[in-house]
Structure formats: C-alpha cells, structure tokens
Amino acid sequence: MPGEALNGKWVFDHGENMEEVVQAMNFPRDKIPKDTSTTVEIKVNGDSITIKTTLGDKTKENELVIGQPRVAPQLSQLAGKDVEGTPSWDGDKLIVEGSGGKGKIIREVSGGQLHVTFKFGEVCGKRIFNKA
C-alpha cells in the first residue's frame, strides 16, 4: 500500500530554508514554525490520509483523499484567500500540489526520518521529523 511508511507519530528534529519559503509565499515572517516540540501523526488508510499536527498547545487535523481537491484552511488564512491542493501518490511519496501550480508539499520517509518538503516557485524548504 502506498504511503505505509508515513504511518505513525513523528517528532520535529530540524528545519531547512523555511524562512525563504515563507517569504516567497508572502506570509508574515512570524509564521515560520519555531516551536521545536511539534509532533505529526499520520494515518494512511487506502486513499484516505489523516494528518494531525500538534504545535505547542494547538492541534490541527487535516483529512485528505487522494485525487480530491480541498481547501487548506491554515494556508488560506495566511494567504487571505482560498488555497486549494490535490493529494496524490508518487510511489510512497504523498504529494499535495496547489491548484495554481506554484506550490507543492511532499511527505516522504527517507533514512528513517519523515521529510516534509515545501516548494513554492523556485524556493524549497524542509521540516524533518524523527519517529516517536
């Protein structure tokens, strides 16, 4: 089953180039995740994926269905307009591609770590997590 390696709870380890991604997206600099206690819990059940993110005392849960576009509430709030993306599998990589073609989020397990790659235009950043 695609994405099986994503299943589980993951604890933030470090980020790379996220400030540049936030700037490229024209979001306020204070929106760069700084809390190192972030955890992500992913549950893959066929074409349905649940991603629960806990950042400090805030928890956000996203439900994705492969091939079905959806509005991303957190990104939409930051952008001041609806931001829509469609999830798909590329092997074991979960890819959510923005409807405007500029943005993409890729989740994959590499070297036993969860890599969450954010691409916007030519800018790329990562958040890397260890298995809890």
N, C-alpha and C positions, 0 to 999 in steps of 0.2 A: 504494500500500500504506500503511495507517495506520502512523504512528509512524516513518516512514522518516527524518525529520529528527532523531530521537533518536539514530540510529546514530553511533557514533564515541567518541572519548575526550574527556573534559571535565575541566577543572581548576578547583578551587574558587576563587571570587572573593570572595564575602562571604555573610553570613547576616543574616536579619532576624527578630527576635522569637522566636528558637529557645528562649531561656530560659523564656519564658512557656509554650511548648508542652510542654517537658519538665516544668515544674511542674504544668500541667494534667493531664498523664498520670501524675502522682505518681511520677516517676522521680527518682533522686538527681541533684542539680544537677551533680555531677561527670561526668554522662553527656552533657552538652552538648558536641557536637563542637567542639574548639578548634584542632585541627591544620589549619593553612591549606594544607598540602600534599596535601589529599585529591584523588584523581582518581576518576572514574567512567567506566567503559567500558560502553557499551550496544550490544547486538547484537539487532536485531529481525529475525526470520525467520518471517514469517507470523504465526501465533498464538503462537509461542514467543519469549520475550524472556529474554536473559541480561543481568544487571546485575552487573558486577564493580566493587567499591568497594575502593580502597586508601587506608588511613588510617595514615600513618607506616609502620611495618613490618608492619602487619596487612592482609591481603586477605580479603574476603568475597565470595562469589559466590552470587547468587540466580537461580534458574530459575523463570520464570513462564510459565503457559499461560493465554491468555485464556479466561475463563469457568470456570476450575478453581480452587476454593478451596485455599489452602495455609497452613500454619502458618509464621509468620515467626520463625525461630529467635532472631535478635538481640532483637527486641521481646519475645518470650516470655520470654527470660532476664531482661530488665529488669523485666518485669511480674510474674514469678514464677508465670505461668500461660500456657497456650497462647493466643497471639494469632493469629487467622486472618483472612485477607483474600482477596478475589476480584478479580483484574485484569479490566479491560475497556477498550475504546477509546471515547472521545468525540471523534470526528473524529481529530485527530492527538495528542490528549492520552491518556497512559497513566494510568489511574486504578486504584488499589488501594483498595477500600473494606473497612473492617473489618466482621467479622460482627456486632458489637454495634451497628453503626450510628453510633457516636460518632466514629470515626477514618477518615481518608482521606489518601492520598498521591497527589498529582497531579504527573506529569512532563510537561513541555511545553517546546518551543523557542519563545522569544519574543525578538525583536530580536537574533537570532544567539546567544543565551545559553540554556543549559538552566536552567529554573526547576523546582525540586523544592519543592512546597508541601505542608506538613504541616498538617492540620486536625484538631483534637480538640475536640469540642463547639463552642463559640463562639470558640475560640482558633485563630489561624492564624500560621504562621511559614514562612520560605523559606530555602533554600540555593540560591545562584545560581553557575553554573559557566560558564566560557568554553571554547570549542572549543580543544583542544590542537593 
